[in-house]
């Protein structure tokens, strides 16, 4: 059954979510629940961090995808893009009952039409930038709802913050052009470069997708873009060439206007910077120069939203924004501090693209100049590893030691036998003085227990499951097992 819009009122409206433990799906559940919907869900039996969020929300999650677990009276089924309608038992059951089906990006898009919405996009930085928008708007007590693609400590350990229903700021994804379902009044572009090469043909194909997204803005909409990023700058140039009605707001060190970054000073545990259009300095306590750009972009977008309310970042708002940025502790799996034991600081980061890995490690090096950095990395997807092999080989320069593993496969592709984790190891070994390889992440426990020493920073990096290695090493260190 075709479903063109959500009801104006979701009070008591029963929605069933298939794949509810996915970060985006859990965030969607939070927003739908805040608008009064009755939520049920199903997923695999494995435990994820979202299980705790669902439990706090009081959402019952069944396992096994049994057709009988689709509740009677369900009016809408939303499913993760990871599940196909032709072979998932619950989706087949829903179709047989005549229940409308939406995939997550479609549901998010329909939801966006009920707000004054802003979409945050980009190959890198969109989760952190969206979270930064959230903490700024939260500090302003803005009537807004913010949805990120990860857990945010400042949101009470959830993926969303709900302060009202006038504005909606959401992380929107370029994969398979999913963001074209979204209906924004404003779009922010953080960065564009080759990514998701199992779907996009090349950089030109990705740029075309972002151009289409930008041109979907309504008359006199706003485009916020990172002037320091070549891809974002090129997309903005193409969009604005065709849409001269749009308000263009660049940010970055090379930008003109209020959101030009005039100076960055790095210190141990702190970054200070200034913006051209505002007096005084801003501070961040999360690592990486790239996060200064993320903060500038978030301020630009939030200022546009605030202007819609009839004000333009008055002094009280500016001081609130300074406090919010200074208090920001990051997001889950983005330079996330997992713990410290035995003098070793354990961190985890979702970075899975060479550019993200390089900027993350360089940021950690500047933020923790006195620590030896040991990075554990498992590459994600065969297509990404194959296409960007040379870039992967050169992205670990800021680390003192690198530990590598097999490629963490994606459900959307199969191994072709022409690329492996050992191929990546050989490439990195040719450019880095200290590299080790263990096929499975947990096989490295013994080696790393002996190699790590007080003062080290150990960081697991990647979109796979090697994060479990960091947790195990932390557990052993906390127990005094050396």
C-alpha angles and dihedrals in degrees: 000000000000115000116197103174145000120253115268088238119041094184107140092352108149115227126176119204120205109203091019094164093068111108095242092044092050089049090050089050089053093052095044090048091050088056092054103263121146107236131202125170148184136199144143120308095248115111119243132175088257090067088075092050092050090048092052089050091051092239113152113221120198123197134219099045092253112180089226090062092070097100120240111255095030108158099187137019120203119189138191116252086242090076125068125217093224097060110020108100095217094048090049089050093049091051091049090053091049093245112155115250128211130178115226098261090050092051092047089049093052090047091052090059090067093060141046089263137199123192122211111204141167142113091259134024102019096119094050093042091051091049090050089052087053096053092046093049090044089054089051092049087233118179091247144125119213125197122192133182093239143036115281120201091208088060091058092268093305133117095239141046119208119198099146145325105256098085131034124194115185139172107244124197129222095204109120086354089283092156090068088078090063121094107211133176088197133025128198119199116196103177143336129202137131110310140137088036091170084074110019116065096214144321091294090057091051092048089051090055093051090045090054090048092051093047089054089072115114123249110298092008120150133251118199114188142173105250090192094062115081094210096047090046092051092048090050091049091053094045095047092046088063097032111045090161092072123100106239118208115179123190135188141071093299096042127109120225139034096328099054109128105231101184143001123199118188120206134166104287096353142072122199125194143161133221121217097231098047133062122236131022134289126219134208129189097196120090128255140058088240089068090061087060091046090052093048091050092048091050090050093051094043091049089055090050091048089050089059087063090057101262133094109213099295118200095271091053091048093054090047090052091051090053092046093051093046091050095047111119098185132246136285113289093005104107085318116180105228096181146293128249136154089014091298120120111215119206138170131206133183094215110139103156120078093239092051092047093049095048092044094051093044088050092051090048091055093042095048103029095163098052128090107234119221113184127195114198136182114184118229122224128005093240094055093046093048096047097042099034095125092047091050090051092059102038099084098068095118092056124089094207132018127201117192136190143184119300113276102231124225122228088232097064141037131223114267095188094238097100134037142163089263090058089056090046091055091050094049092043088060091058106030127061098217119040131146131186131211118170094219121037095231090055087072095062096095095046095047094046087061097039101048117086137179112291095032126128111215115193129181111210131191147063093265133079101278087108085084088069092061092049092050093049090048090050092052092046092049089052091053092244106149 
